[in-house]
């Protein structure tokens, strides 16, 4: 699994979302590396990590992440993730192969028609971005078109950095496992809890303006992980680490034990 390491201190592993890469964490890396040695990973089939046979499934990614953690002796280290990565780190807590865990806007808590909405909207987005791939540099550079492209993921897309948005959208369009993962996530079981006694503390944070995993799903996450600390993030969408980087960095540092 391709990784990048920055900073010094106790280790903190970061897991990105669907169709992203370790670069998705760019807005908060400088805030975290002041206190921690930060390891970002590219999940199999994402970024610079080749896909495996089961990389189009949540179970496959979870098994691969657990294998990476165990092979690198990171089972007692802290871990944070957002979106799909948020669900993956909760799964690591459930399996007992993580230290303290922070999940941002985690997937896996949808029900009924929410599954259809998730599948339809992300499939349509992937088709659109794939068709516009050669124009994403120009579109990401305009506050107007950037707002249209990211309305579902950010509460403040006009304020985001254009080049960062371009990289994220191109990566999403080029990730070959996105389509099978969308199908698998939409039809698969909901995320289970609670965390294992062998895991550390669990924190869950949710953007109040999340339009992909709406706030009504948050109580289900709290029920599955009843001992977790919970935070609402104001004026934030699904990509809370982009909308409110300072607040999210504080939540991660607090949840993983840093002062």
C-alpha positions as CSV (number, residue, x, y, z in Angstrom):
1,X,0.0,0.0,0.0
2,X,1.5,3.4,-1.1
3,X,2.1,5.7,1.9
4,X,3.6,9.1,2.7
5,X,5.0,10.1,6.1
6,X,5.5,13.6,7.5
7,X,6.1,15.2,10.9
8,X,7.3,13.8,14.2
9,X,5.7,12.5,17.3
10,X,3.4,9.5,17.9
11,X,2.1,7.9,14.7
12,X,-1.2,8.9,13.3
13,X,-2.6,7.0,10.3
14,X,-5.0,8.8,7.9
15,X,-7.4,7.0,5.6
16,X,-9.1,8.9,2.7
17,X,-12.5,8.6,1.2
18,X,-14.0,6.9,-1.9
19,X,-12.1,7.8,-5.1
20,X,-9.6,9.9,-3.2
21,X,-6.0,9.4,-2.1
22,X,-3.6,10.5,0.6
23,X,-3.5,13.9,-1.0
24,X,-7.1,14.5,0.1
25,X,-5.8,15.3,3.6
26,X,-3.7,18.2,2.3
27,X,-5.6,21.1,4.1
28,X,-5.0,19.7,7.5
29,X,-1.6,17.9,7.2
30,X,0.4,21.0,8.3
31,X,-1.9,21.3,11.4
32,X,-1.4,17.7,12.4
33,X,2.3,17.4,11.7
34,X,3.1,20.0,14.3
35,X,2.4,17.3,16.9
36,X,2.2,13.9,15.2
37,X,4.1,11.7,12.7
38,X,1.4,11.5,10.1
39,X,1.1,8.5,7.7
40,X,-1.3,8.9,4.8
41,X,-2.2,5.8,2.7
42,X,-3.6,5.3,-0.8
43,X,-6.1,2.5,-0.4
44,X,-5.9,-0.4,-3.0
45,X,-7.2,0.8,-6.3
46,X,-6.8,4.4,-5.3
47,X,-3.9,6.9,-5.9
48,X,-0.7,5.0,-6.5
49,X,-1.7,1.7,-5.0
50,X,-2.7,-1.0,-7.5
51,X,-6.1,-2.6,-7.1
52,X,-6.4,-6.2,-5.9
53,X,-9.1,-8.7,-6.9
54,X,-11.4,-7.6,-4.1
55,X,-10.6,-3.8,-4.0
56,X,-14.1,-3.1,-5.4
57,X,-15.7,-4.2,-2.1
58,X,-15.8,-2.7,1.4
59,X,-14.8,-6.1,2.9
60,X,-11.8,-6.3,0.6
61,X,-10.5,-2.8,1.5
62,X,-11.1,-3.5,5.2
63,X,-9.1,-6.7,5.0
64,X,-6.3,-4.9,3.2
65,X,-6.2,-2.1,5.7
66,X,-6.1,-4.5,8.6
67,X,-3.3,-6.4,6.9
68,X,-1.3,-3.2,6.4
69,X,-1.8,-2.2,10.0
70,X,-0.7,-5.6,11.3
71,X,2.3,-6.0,9.0
72,X,3.6,-2.6,10.0
73,X,3.0,-3.1,13.7
74,X,0.5,-0.2,13.8
75,X,-2.3,-2.0,15.7
76,X,-2.0,0.2,18.8
77,X,-1.5,3.4,16.9
78,X,-4.2,6.1,16.3
79,X,-6.1,6.3,13.1
80,X,-8.5,8.8,11.5
81,X,-10.6,8.6,8.3
82,X,-13.3,10.5,6.5
83,X,-16.3,9.2,4.4
84,X,-15.4,5.7,3.3
85,X,-12.2,6.1,5.3
86,X,-14.3,7.0,8.3
87,X,-16.3,3.8,8.0
88,X,-13.0,1.8,7.5
89,X,-11.5,3.2,10.7
90,X,-14.7,2.4,12.6
91,X,-14.4,-1.2,11.3
92,X,-10.8,-1.3,12.5
93,X,-12.1,-0.2,16.0
94,X,-14.7,-3.0,15.8
95,X,-12.0,-5.5,14.9
96,X,-9.7,-4.2,17.7
97,X,-6.7,-3.4,15.5
98,X,-6.4,0.3,16.2
99,X,-5.6,2.7,19.0
100,X,-7.7,5.8,19.3
101,X,-10.0,6.3,16.3
102,X,-11.6,9.4,14.8
103,X,-14.3,8.9,12.1
104,X,-15.4,12.0,10.1
105,X,-18.7,11.8,8.2
106,X,-18.5,8.0,8.0
107,X,-20.5,6.1,5.5
108,X,-22.3,2.9,6.1
109,X,-25.3,4.1,8.1
110,X,-27.8,4.7,5.3
111,X,-31.2,2.9,5.2
112,X,-33.9,2.3,2.6
113,X,-34.1,4.9,-0.1
114,X,-30.9,6.5,1.2
115,X,-29.1,3.6,-0.4
116,X,-30.6,4.3,-3.8
117,X,-29.9,8.0,-3.5
118,X,-26.2,7.3,-2.6
119,X,-25.8,4.9,-5.5
120,X,-27.6,7.2,-8.1
121,X,-25.9,10.4,-7.1
122,X,-22.3,9.1,-6.9
123,X,-22.7,7.1,-10.1
124,X,-24.0,10.2,-11.9
125,X,-21.1,12.2,-10.5
126,X,-18.5,9.7,-11.6
127,X,-20.0,9.6,-15.2
128,X,-20.0,13.4,-15.4
129,X,-16.5,13.9,-14.1
130,X,-15.2,11.2,-16.4
131,X,-16.7,13.0,-19.3
132,X,-15.3,16.3,-18.2
133,X,-11.9,15.1,-17.1
134,X,-9.9,17.1,-19.7
135,X,-11.8,20.3,-18.6
136,X,-11.6,19.9,-14.8
137,X,-8.6,22.2,-14.5
138,X,-10.6,25.1,-16.0
139,X,-13.8,24.2,-14.2
140,X,-12.0,23.9,-10.8
141,X,-10.5,27.3,-11.3
142,X,-13.8,29.0,-11.4
143,X,-15.7,29.6,-8.2
144,X,-19.0,29.3,-10.0
145,X,-18.3,25.9,-11.7
146,X,-16.4,24.7,-8.6
147,X,-19.5,25.3,-6.6
148,X,-21.7,23.4,-9.0
149,X,-19.3,20.4,-9.1
150,X,-18.9,20.2,-5.3
151,X,-22.3,21.3,-4.0
152,X,-22.9,17.8,-2.6
153,X,-19.5,17.5,-0.8
154,X,-18.7,21.0,0.5
155,X,-20.7,23.6,2.3
156,X,-18.3,26.3,0.9
157,X,-17.0,25.0,-2.4
158,X,-16.5,28.5,-3.8
159,X,-13.9,29.1,-1.1
160,X,-11.8,26.0,-1.8
161,X,-8.4,25.9,-3.5
162,X,-8.9,25.3,-7.2
163,X,-5.8,23.1,-7.8
164,X,-6.6,21.0,-4.8
165,X,-10.2,20.5,-6.1
166,X,-8.9,19.6,-9.6
167,X,-6.6,16.9,-8.2
168,X,-9.4,15.4,-6.1
169,X,-11.9,15.3,-9.0
170,X,-9.4,13.9,-11.5
171,X,-8.5,11.2,-9.0
172,X,-12.2,10.3,-8.5
173,X,-12.8,10.2,-12.2
174,X,-9.7,8.0,-12.8
175,X,-10.2,5.5,-9.9
176,X,-11.2,2.3,-11.6
177,X,-12.7,0.8,-8.4
178,X,-15.2,3.6,-7.8
179,X,-18.1,2.1,-9.7
180,X,-17.9,-1.4,-8.2
181,X,-17.4,0.1,-4.7
182,X,-20.5,2.3,-5.1
183,X,-22.6,-0.7,-6.0
184,X,-21.1,-2.8,-3.2
185,X,-21.6,0.0,-0.6
186,X,-25.2,0.6,-1.7
187,X,-26.3,-3.0,-1.4
188,X,-24.1,-4.2,1.4
189,X,-24.9,-4.4,5.1
190,X,-24.8,-1.3,7.3
191,X,-21.7,-0.7,9.4
192,X,-21.6,-2.8,12.6
193,X,-20.4,-1.9,16.0
194,X,-19.5,-1.5,18.8
195,X,-15.7,-1.1,19.1
196,X,-13.6,-3.9,20.5
197,X,-12.3,-3.7,24.1
198,X,-8.9,-4.0,22.5
199,X,-9.3,-0.7,20.6
200,X,-8.8,2.8,22.1
201,X,-11.3,5.6,22.3
202,X,-13.6,6.3,19.4
203,X,-14.7,9.8,18.3
204,X,-17.3,10.5,15.5
205,X,-17.7,13.9,13.9
206,X,-20.4,14.9,11.4
207,X,-20.8,18.0,9.2
208,X,-24.2,19.7,9.9
209,X,-24.6,20.4,6.2
210,X,-23.5,17.0,4.9
211,X,-25.6,16.3,1.7
212,X,-24.1,12.9,0.9
213,X,-24.4,11.2,4.4
214,X,-27.1,13.5,5.9
215,X,-27.1,14.3,9.6
216,X,-30.1,12.1,10.2
217,X,-27.7,9.1,9.9
218,X,-25.5,10.3,12.8
219,X,-27.8,8.9,15.5
220,X,-27.4,5.4,13.9
221,X,-23.6,5.7,14.1
222,X,-24.0,6.8,17.8
223,X,-26.2,3.7,18.5
224,X,-23.7,1.4,16.8
225,X,-20.8,2.9,18.8
226,X,-22.5,4.0,22.0
227,X,-19.3,4.8,23.9
228,X,-18.0,7.1,21.2
229,X,-17.5,10.8,21.7
230,X,-19.6,12.8,19.2
231,X,-19.0,16.2,17.6
232,X,-21.2,18.3,15.2
233,X,-19.1,20.4,12.8
234,X,-20.9,23.7,12.0
235,X,-21.0,25.1,8.5
236,X,-19.5,22.0,7.1
237,X,-20.4,19.5,4.4
238,X,-19.3,15.9,3.8
239,X,-15.7,17.0,3.2
240,X,-15.4,18.6,6.7
241,X,-11.6,18.5,6.5
242,X,-11.8,20.9,3.6
243,X,-14.6,23.1,5.0
244,X,-13.3,23.4,8.5
245,X,-9.7,22.3,8.6
246,X,-8.7,23.9,11.9
247,X,-11.7,22.5,13.7
248,X,-11.3,19.0,12.2
249,X,-7.6,19.0,13.1
250,X,-8.5,19.9,16.7
251,X,-11.1,17.1,16.8
252,X,-8.5,14.6,15.6
253,X,-5.8,15.7,18.0
254,X,-8.2,15.8,20.9
255,X,-9.7,12.4,20.0
256,X,-6.3,10.8,19.6
257,X,-5.0,12.1,22.9
258,X,-2.8,15.1,21.9
259,X,-3.0,18.4,23.8
